Amino acid sequence: MDGEFGEFDFIVVSNRLAVDRVVDEHGESSWRRSPGGLVTALAPVMAKADGAWVGWHGAPDETLEPFDEANMRLVPVPLSDEEVELYYEGFSNATLWPLYHDVIASPEFHRTWWDSYQRVNERFAAAAASVAAEGATVWVQDYQLQLVPRLLRQARPDLRIGFFNHIPFPPLEIYAQLPWRRQVIEGLLGADLIGFQRPSDASNFLRCVRRFTGYAIKSQQVQVPAGENGAPAYASRAEAFPISIDTASIAELAQRPDVIERSKEIRRELGDPRHVLLGVDRLDYTKGIGHRLKAYGELLEDGSITVEDAALIQVASPSRERVEQYRLLREDIEGAVGRINGTHDTMKNTAIRYLHHSYPVEEMVALYLAADVMLVTALRDGMNLVAKEYVAARTGNTGTLVLSEFAGAADTLRQAILVNPHDIDGLKSAIVQAVEMPRTEATRRMRLMRRQVVQNDVEQWSRSFLDALQGGGRHDA
């Protein structure tokens, strides 16, 4: 340690650390790198830049010392069981998540949750400040940590601070409901650069800034005035940086003989239908799974699709199972699947194969290869990386993507069949169009989408954000 500064030039701060704890059959625990896209994107930057990752390690009521793993320093931030309940399941996932996703479910506003959110954000900011070298770059991730940028700027004005919001940012009329709306905006404005998935998210944010702070805004830059204690005025910029995937690794898996063989086996297990349709989602009310099942059930009802001819695989990976809304959603989805299958199944054919599991990436790519049609019907989604993974896996330029216009991916995957999932008749027409699309047309569309995903992978995303953060100067006003 050099004086009051830490030793790391590049710090990522996110709710979870970049590693997961694994326990072997002998009860020995070790760490392995998390499979998520963010970790994949930032691991090379970490290795080059002498980086540290600040986050919770996943076990409540346990304090761990910083440790090294996978070419980075890991700095665990402890959370109590009560904080997991109030800050994470409460304010993050029952206040902010529904509010930021167009109030598809009603957000709850509790002062005890907000108090916990503030305390935890202070702890994350202090942990990041303690390991950051003088003039370091700190990149804060996502809606659980929106107060961290300002707290960091107050503690360490020498830092260059970026923030990325992985979920949508709501329109002013919805955001206005948040009792702590100004505090959250001021928290975010501590960053030199605030990244969003879509240009519309950035403009929603800037409208909220104008309404709740009155700060001057010029070409996406907010002029933040000088604070008390002699803090200088500065500019904070809001811009869209659509996130992507590790395209090359998905494409590589899609060409592996064992994965290709597994994809053929999946089709055989379904009874070799002419058409395989696929939905892959976290079990969440934002994903529009119920709308998709309703449309598919009606197509079976009216004979546009038959159970002998087509099969839908719906993977719904477990999510937030301690939250009541998610338990109820699971019951609804499983009830709908049961009704549709009960009505349409034969001894030989099943209408919908419903899988409430998480799968390793190899199995996911085999599913992408097995599916002629991918259904992404989110009611609101920051990006939806499943849509991009499906495109990346279709190395032969076959397959058709039905994509909600309310997912961020719709901005760039323009050759998908774009749908409004609330319009059940429109959704039904889109599914029929996808199933019946001539091969030449499907190939033309997929080739263009693949080009977009290959050229704009997750590494390009992190590089463009960090270049903008570095290249933008400090914008001191």
C-alpha positions as CSV (number, residue, x, y, z in Angstrom):
1,M,0.0,0.0,0.0
2,D,1.3,3.4,-1.0
3,G,0.2,6.0,1.6
4,E,-3.6,6.3,1.6
5,F,-4.1,4.8,-1.8
6,G,-4.5,1.2,-2.8
7,E,-2.5,-0.6,-5.5
8,F,-4.9,-1.4,-8.3
9,D,-5.3,0.7,-11.5
10,F,-8.6,-0.9,-12.7
11,I,-11.4,-1.9,-10.4
12,V,-14.8,-3.4,-11.2
13,V,-17.5,-3.1,-8.6
14,S,-20.6,-5.3,-9.0
15,N,-23.1,-7.0,-6.6
16,R,-21.4,-10.4,-7.1
17,L,-17.8,-11.3,-7.3
18,A,-16.4,-12.7,-10.6
19,V,-16.1,-16.2,-9.0
20,D,-18.4,-18.9,-7.6
21,R,-17.6,-21.1,-4.7
22,V,-17.5,-24.8,-5.6
23,V,-17.5,-27.7,-3.1
24,D,-16.2,-31.1,-4.2
25,E,-17.3,-34.5,-3.0
26,H,-14.8,-34.4,-0.1
27,G,-16.4,-31.1,1.1
28,E,-13.3,-29.1,0.0
29,S,-14.3,-25.7,-1.3
30,S,-12.5,-23.8,-4.1
31,W,-13.3,-20.9,-6.4
32,R,-13.9,-20.9,-10.2
33,R,-14.5,-18.0,-12.6
34,S,-18.2,-17.2,-13.1
35,P,-19.6,-18.1,-16.5
36,G,-21.4,-14.7,-17.0
37,G,-20.8,-12.4,-20.0
38,L,-19.5,-9.5,-17.8
39,V,-16.7,-11.7,-16.3
40,T,-15.8,-13.0,-19.8
41,A,-15.6,-9.4,-21.1
42,L,-13.5,-8.0,-18.3
43,A,-11.2,-10.9,-17.4
44,P,-8.7,-9.9,-20.1
45,V,-8.8,-6.2,-19.1
46,M,-8.2,-7.3,-15.5
47,A,-5.2,-9.5,-16.5
48,K,-3.6,-6.7,-18.5
49,A,-4.4,-3.8,-16.1
50,D,-3.5,-5.2,-12.7
51,G,-7.2,-5.3,-11.7
52,A,-9.3,-5.9,-8.6
53,W,-13.0,-7.0,-8.5
54,V,-15.2,-5.8,-5.6
55,G,-18.4,-7.7,-4.8
56,W,-20.3,-10.0,-2.5
57,H,-19.1,-13.6,-2.6
58,G,-22.6,-15.1,-2.2
59,A,-22.8,-16.3,1.4
60,P,-24.5,-14.2,4.0
61,D,-23.0,-13.5,7.4
62,E,-19.5,-14.5,6.4
63,T,-16.5,-12.1,6.1
64,L,-13.6,-13.1,3.9
65,E,-10.2,-11.5,3.4
66,P,-9.3,-10.4,-0.2
67,F,-7.7,-13.2,-2.3
68,D,-6.3,-13.8,-5.7
69,E,-7.9,-16.0,-8.3
70,A,-8.1,-16.1,-12.2
71,N,-5.6,-13.2,-12.7
72,M,-7.3,-10.7,-10.5
73,R,-7.6,-9.6,-6.9
74,L,-11.0,-10.4,-5.4
75,V,-12.3,-8.1,-2.7
76,P,-15.3,-9.7,-0.9
77,V,-17.9,-7.3,0.6
78,P,-19.8,-8.9,3.4
79,L,-23.6,-8.9,3.6
80,S,-25.7,-10.0,6.5
81,D,-28.7,-12.2,6.0
82,E,-30.9,-9.2,6.8
83,E,-29.1,-7.1,4.2
84,V,-29.7,-9.8,1.5
85,E,-33.3,-9.6,2.4
86,L,-33.6,-5.8,2.6
87,Y,-31.0,-4.4,0.1
88,Y,-31.0,-7.2,-2.5
89,E,-34.3,-9.0,-2.5
90,G,-36.1,-5.9,-1.2
91,F,-34.9,-2.6,-2.6
92,S,-33.0,-4.0,-5.6
93,N,-35.4,-6.6,-6.8
94,A,-38.8,-5.6,-5.4
95,T,-38.5,-1.8,-5.7
96,L,-36.0,-1.0,-8.5
97,W,-36.4,-4.1,-10.8
98,P,-40.2,-3.7,-11.3
99,L,-40.0,0.1,-11.4
100,Y,-37.3,0.0,-14.1
101,H,-39.2,-2.7,-16.1
102,D,-42.3,-0.5,-16.8
103,V,-44.1,-1.6,-13.5
104,I,-45.1,-4.9,-15.1
105,A,-45.3,-5.9,-11.4
106,S,-46.0,-3.3,-8.8
107,P,-42.9,-1.9,-7.0
108,E,-42.9,-1.7,-3.2
109,F,-41.5,1.3,-1.4
110,H,-40.2,0.7,2.1
111,R,-38.0,3.0,4.0
112,T,-36.2,0.2,5.8
113,W,-35.2,-1.3,2.4
114,W,-33.9,2.1,1.3
115,D,-31.9,2.5,4.5
116,S,-30.3,-0.9,3.9
117,Y,-29.6,0.0,0.2
118,Q,-27.7,3.1,1.3
119,R,-25.7,1.3,3.9
120,V,-24.6,-1.5,1.6
121,N,-23.7,1.0,-1.2
122,E,-21.5,2.9,1.3
123,R,-19.8,-0.4,2.1
124,F,-19.1,-1.2,-1.6
125,A,-17.8,2.3,-2.2
126,A,-15.5,2.1,0.8
127,A,-14.1,-1.3,-0.4
128,A,-13.5,0.1,-3.9
129,A,-11.8,3.3,-2.6
130,S,-9.5,1.2,-0.3
131,V,-8.0,-0.8,-3.1
132,A,-7.8,1.9,-5.9
133,A,-4.5,3.4,-6.8
134,E,-4.2,7.1,-7.3
135,G,-6.0,8.1,-10.6
136,A,-7.4,4.5,-11.0
137,T,-10.4,3.7,-13.2
138,V,-13.4,2.3,-11.4
139,W,-16.2,0.7,-13.3
140,V,-19.4,0.2,-11.3
141,Q,-22.0,-2.2,-12.6
142,D,-25.8,-2.2,-12.4
143,Y,-28.9,-1.1,-10.5
144,Q,-27.9,-2.6,-7.1
145,L,-25.1,0.0,-6.8
146,Q,-26.5,3.3,-8.1
147,L,-25.2,5.3,-5.1
148,V,-21.6,4.1,-5.4
149,P,-20.4,6.6,-8.1
150,R,-21.2,9.7,-6.0
151,L,-19.8,8.1,-2.8
152,L,-16.6,7.3,-4.6
153,R,-16.3,10.8,-6.0
154,Q,-16.7,12.3,-2.6
155,A,-14.1,9.9,-1.0
156,R,-11.7,9.9,-4.0
157,P,-12.0,12.8,-6.4
158,D,-8.8,11.5,-8.2
159,L,-10.6,8.5,-9.6
160,R,-12.1,8.1,-13.1
161,I,-15.5,6.6,-12.5
162,G,-17.8,4.7,-15.0
163,F,-21.2,3.2,-14.3
164,F,-23.1,0.8,-16.5
165,N,-26.9,0.2,-16.1
166,H,-27.6,-3.3,-17.5
167,I,-31.4,-3.0,-17.2
168,P,-33.7,-0.5,-18.8
169,F,-34.0,3.0,-17.4
170,P,-37.7,4.0,-17.1
171,P,-39.4,7.0,-18.6
172,L,-39.8,10.1,-16.3
173,E,-43.5,9.4,-15.7
174,I,-42.6,6.0,-14.1
175,Y,-39.3,6.9,-12.5
176,A,-41.1,9.8,-10.7
177,Q,-42.8,7.3,-8.4
178,L,-39.6,6.5,-6.6
179,P,-39.6,8.3,-3.2
180,W,-35.8,8.6,-3.4
181,R,-35.6,9.7,-7.0
182,R,-33.3,12.6,-6.6
183,Q,-30.8,10.7,-4.4
184,V,-30.5,7.9,-6.9
185,I,-29.9,10.4,-9.8
186,E,-27.3,12.2,-7.8
187,G,-25.7,8.9,-7.0
188,L,-25.4,8.0,-10.7
189,L,-24.1,11.5,-11.6
190,G,-21.0,10.8,-9.5
191,A,-19.8,8.9,-12.6
192,D,-17.8,10.6,-15.4
193,L,-19.6,8.3,-17.9
194,I,-23.0,6.5,-17.4
195,G,-23.6,3.7,-19.9
196,F,-27.1,2.4,-20.9
197,Q,-28.2,-0.3,-23.2
198,R,-30.3,1.8,-25.6
199,P,-30.3,5.5,-26.6
200,S,-33.9,5.7,-25.3
201,D,-32.6,4.6,-21.8
202,A,-30.0,7.4,-21.9
203,S,-32.6,10.0,-22.9
204,N,-35.0,8.8,-20.2
205,F,-32.3,9.3,-17.7
206,L,-31.4,12.8,-19.0
207,R,-35.1,13.8,-18.8
208,C,-35.2,12.7,-15.2
209,V,-32.0,14.6,-14.4
210,R,-33.5,17.8,-15.9
211,R,-36.7,17.3,-14.0
212,F,-35.3,16.4,-10.6
213,T,-32.1,18.4,-10.4
214,G,-32.4,21.3,-12.8
215,Y,-28.8,20.9,-13.9
216,A,-27.8,22.2,-17.3
217,I,-27.5,19.5,-20.0
218,K,-25.7,20.0,-23.3
219,S,-25.4,17.1,-25.9
220,Q,-25.8,14.3,-23.3
221,Q,-23.5,16.0,-20.8
222,V,-24.8,17.0,-17.4
223,Q,-23.0,20.0,-15.9
224,V,-22.8,19.1,-12.2
225,P,-22.2,22.2,-10.1
226,A,-19.6,22.6,-7.5
227,G,-20.5,21.0,-4.2
228,E,-20.0,22.0,-0.6
229,N,-16.6,21.3,0.9
230,G,-15.0,22.9,-2.2
231,A,-15.8,19.9,-4.5
232,P,-15.2,21.2,-8.1
233,A,-17.9,21.3,-10.8
234,Y,-17.6,18.6,-13.4
235,A,-19.5,17.0,-16.3
236,S,-21.2,13.6,-16.3
237,R,-22.0,12.0,-19.7
238,A,-24.9,9.6,-20.4
239,E,-24.6,7.4,-23.5
240,A,-25.7,4.1,-25.0
241,F,-23.3,1.2,-25.2
242,P,-25.3,-2.0,-26.1
243,I,-23.8,-5.0,-24.4
244,S,-23.1,-8.2,-26.3
245,I,-21.7,-11.7,-25.9
246,D,-18.5,-13.7,-26.4
247,T,-19.6,-14.5,-30.0
248,A,-16.4,-16.5,-30.9
249,S,-16.8,-19.0,-28.0
250,I,-20.5,-19.6,-28.8
251,A,-19.7,-20.1,-32.5
252,E,-16.8,-22.5,-31.6
253,L,-19.1,-24.6,-29.4
254,A,-21.7,-24.7,-32.2
255,Q,-19.1,-26.3,-34.5
256,R,-17.9,-29.0,-32.0
257,P,-18.9,-32.5,-33.1
258,D,-20.2,-33.5,-29.7
259,V,-22.4,-30.4,-29.5
260,I,-23.8,-31.0,-33.0
261,E,-24.5,-34.6,-32.2
262,R,-26.3,-33.6,-29.0
263,S,-28.5,-31.2,-31.0
264,K,-29.5,-34.0,-33.3
265,E,-30.2,-36.2,-30.2
266,I,-32.5,-33.5,-28.8
267,R,-34.6,-33.5,-32.0
268,R,-34.7,-37.3,-31.9
269,E,-35.9,-37.2,-28.2
270,L,-38.7,-34.9,-29.3
271,G,-39.8,-37.5,-32.0
272,D,-38.1,-35.7,-34.9
273,P,-40.8,-33.0,-35.5
274,R,-40.5,-30.9,-38.6
275,H,-40.3,-27.7,-36.5
276,V,-38.6,-27.2,-33.1
277,L,-39.3,-23.9,-31.4
278,L,-37.3,-22.7,-28.3
279,G,-37.7,-20.2,-25.5
280,V,-34.9,-19.7,-23.0
281,D,-35.5,-17.4,-20.1
282,R,-34.9,-16.7,-16.5
283,L,-38.2,-17.4,-14.8
284,D,-39.1,-13.7,-14.5
285,Y,-42.3,-11.7,-15.1
286,T,-40.5,-9.4,-17.5
287,K,-39.8,-12.2,-20.0
288,G,-43.3,-12.6,-21.4
289,I,-43.3,-16.4,-21.0
290,G,-47.1,-16.4,-20.3
291,H,-47.8,-14.4,-23.5
292,R,-45.7,-16.9,-25.5
293,L,-47.5,-19.9,-24.1
294,K,-50.9,-18.3,-24.7
295,A,-50.1,-17.6,-28.3
296,Y,-48.7,-21.1,-28.8
297,G,-51.7,-22.7,-27.1
298,E,-54.0,-20.8,-29.4
299,L,-52.1,-21.9,-32.5
300,L,-52.5,-25.5,-31.4
301,E,-56.2,-24.8,-30.7
302,D,-56.9,-23.4,-34.2
303,G,-54.8,-26.0,-36.0
304,S,-52.2,-23.6,-37.4
305,I,-49.6,-25.8,-35.7
306,T,-50.1,-29.5,-34.8
307,V,-48.4,-31.4,-32.0
308,E,-47.2,-34.0,-34.6
309,D,-45.6,-31.3,-36.6
310,A,-44.0,-29.0,-34.1
311,A,-42.6,-29.0,-30.5
312,L,-41.9,-26.0,-28.2
313,I,-39.0,-26.4,-25.7
314,Q,-39.3,-23.8,-22.9
315,V,-36.3,-23.6,-20.6
316,A,-37.1,-21.5,-17.5
317,S,-34.1,-21.3,-15.3
318,P,-34.9,-20.8,-11.5
319,S,-34.8,-17.2,-10.3
320,R,-35.3,-15.4,-6.9
321,E,-37.2,-18.3,-5.5
322,R,-37.5,-16.6,-2.0
323,V,-39.6,-13.8,-3.5
324,E,-43.4,-14.5,-3.4
325,Q,-44.1,-12.9,-6.9
326,Y,-41.7,-15.4,-8.5
327,R,-43.2,-18.4,-6.7
328,L,-46.7,-17.3,-8.0
329,L,-45.3,-16.8,-11.5
330,R,-43.8,-20.3,-11.5
331,E,-47.2,-21.8,-10.5
332,D,-48.9,-19.8,-13.3
333,I,-46.4,-20.9,-16.0
334,E,-46.5,-24.6,-14.9
335,G,-50.3,-24.5,-14.8
336,A,-50.4,-23.1,-18.4
337,V,-48.0,-25.8,-19.7
338,G,-50.0,-28.5,-17.9
339,R,-53.3,-27.3,-19.5
340,I,-51.9,-27.0,-23.0
341,N,-50.1,-30.4,-22.8
342,G,-53.2,-32.0,-21.2
343,T,-55.3,-30.9,-24.1
344,H,-53.0,-31.5,-27.1
345,D,-50.4,-34.2,-26.2
346,T,-50.6,-37.7,-27.8
347,M,-48.9,-40.8,-26.5
348,K,-46.1,-40.0,-28.9
349,N,-45.9,-36.2,-29.0
350,T,-45.7,-33.5,-26.4
351,A,-46.7,-29.9,-27.2
352,I,-44.4,-28.2,-24.8
353,R,-41.3,-29.6,-23.1
354,Y,-41.0,-27.4,-20.0
355,L,-37.6,-27.5,-18.3
356,H,-37.2,-25.6,-14.9
357,H,-33.4,-26.0,-14.8
358,S,-30.2,-24.1,-15.5
359,Y,-28.0,-25.8,-18.1
360,P,-24.2,-25.6,-18.9
361,V,-23.4,-23.5,-22.0
362,E,-22.7,-26.7,-24.1
363,E,-26.2,-27.9,-23.6
364,M,-27.6,-24.4,-24.3
365,V,-25.7,-24.2,-27.6
366,A,-27.0,-27.7,-28.5
367,L,-30.5,-26.4,-27.9
368,Y,-29.9,-23.3,-30.1
369,L,-28.7,-25.7,-32.9
370,A,-31.7,-28.0,-32.4
371,A,-34.2,-25.1,-32.7
372,D,-35.5,-23.8,-36.1
373,V,-37.2,-20.9,-34.4
374,M,-36.1,-18.9,-31.3
375,L,-38.9,-17.0,-29.4
376,V,-37.8,-14.0,-27.4
377,T,-41.0,-12.3,-26.2
378,A,-39.8,-10.1,-23.3
379,L,-42.2,-7.4,-22.1
380,R,-39.2,-5.3,-21.2
381,D,-35.6,-6.3,-21.3
382,G,-32.4,-4.2,-21.1
383,M,-30.8,-6.3,-23.9
384,N,-31.6,-10.0,-23.9
385,L,-28.4,-11.9,-24.7
386,V,-30.2,-15.1,-25.5
387,A,-31.3,-13.6,-28.8
388,K,-27.6,-12.8,-29.6
389,E,-26.4,-16.3,-28.5
390,Y,-28.9,-17.9,-30.8
391,V,-27.7,-15.9,-33.7
392,A,-24.0,-16.6,-32.8
393,A,-24.7,-20.3,-32.7
394,R,-26.3,-20.5,-36.1
395,T,-23.0,-20.7,-38.0
396,G,-24.8,-22.1,-41.1
397,N,-27.0,-19.0,-41.3
398,T,-30.2,-21.1,-40.8
399,G,-33.0,-20.5,-38.2
400,T,-35.4,-17.7,-37.5
401,L,-35.6,-15.3,-34.5
402,V,-38.9,-13.9,-33.3
403,L,-37.9,-10.9,-31.1
404,S,-39.8,-8.5,-28.9
405,E,-39.4,-4.9,-29.9
406,F,-39.2,-4.1,-26.1
407,A,-35.8,-6.0,-25.8
408,G,-32.7,-3.9,-26.3
409,A,-31.5,-6.5,-28.9
410,A,-34.3,-5.3,-31.2
411,D,-32.3,-2.1,-31.9
412,T,-29.5,-4.0,-33.7
413,L,-31.1,-7.3,-34.7
414,R,-33.4,-5.6,-37.2
415,Q,-33.7,-8.7,-39.4
416,A,-35.5,-10.6,-36.7
417,I,-39.3,-10.9,-36.9
418,L,-40.1,-8.0,-34.5
419,V,-43.2,-8.4,-32.3
420,N,-45.2,-6.6,-29.7
421,P,-45.8,-9.5,-27.2
422,H,-48.9,-7.9,-25.8
423,D,-50.5,-8.4,-29.2
424,I,-51.3,-12.1,-29.0
425,D,-52.7,-12.2,-32.6
426,G,-49.6,-10.4,-33.8
427,L,-47.4,-12.9,-31.9
428,K,-49.3,-15.8,-33.4
429,S,-48.8,-14.4,-36.9
430,A,-45.1,-13.9,-36.2
431,I,-44.7,-17.6,-35.0
432,V,-46.5,-18.9,-38.2
433,Q,-44.3,-16.5,-40.3
434,A,-41.2,-17.9,-38.7
435,V,-42.2,-21.5,-39.1
436,E,-43.2,-21.0,-42.8
437,M,-40.4,-18.6,-43.8
438,P,-38.6,-19.8,-47.0
439,R,-35.1,-21.0,-46.4
440,T,-33.5,-18.4,-48.7
441,E,-35.3,-15.5,-46.8
442,A,-34.3,-17.0,-43.4
443,T,-30.7,-17.4,-44.5
444,R,-30.5,-13.8,-45.8
445,R,-31.8,-12.4,-42.5
446,M,-29.6,-14.7,-40.3
447,R,-26.5,-13.8,-42.3
448,L,-27.0,-10.0,-41.6
449,M,-27.8,-10.6,-37.9
450,R,-24.7,-12.8,-37.6
451,R,-22.5,-10.1,-39.1
452,Q,-23.8,-7.6,-36.5
453,V,-23.1,-10.0,-33.6
454,V,-19.7,-11.0,-34.8
455,Q,-18.6,-7.4,-35.3
456,N,-20.0,-6.2,-32.0
457,D,-19.0,-8.8,-29.4
458,V,-18.7,-8.3,-25.7
459,E,-15.0,-7.4,-25.9
460,Q,-15.8,-4.6,-28.3
461,W,-18.5,-3.4,-25.9
462,S,-16.1,-3.2,-22.9
463,R,-13.4,-1.6,-25.0
464,S,-15.8,1.1,-26.4
465,F,-17.0,2.0,-22.9
466,L,-13.6,2.1,-21.4
467,D,-12.2,4.1,-24.4
468,A,-15.0,6.6,-24.0
469,L,-14.3,6.8,-20.2
470,Q,-10.6,7.4,-20.8
471,G,-10.9,9.5,-23.9
472,G,-13.5,11.8,-22.5
473,G,-11.1,13.6,-20.2
474,R,-12.3,14.6,-16.8
475,H,-14.7,17.2,-18.2
476,D,-14.0,19.5,-15.3
477,A,-16.3,22.4,-15.8
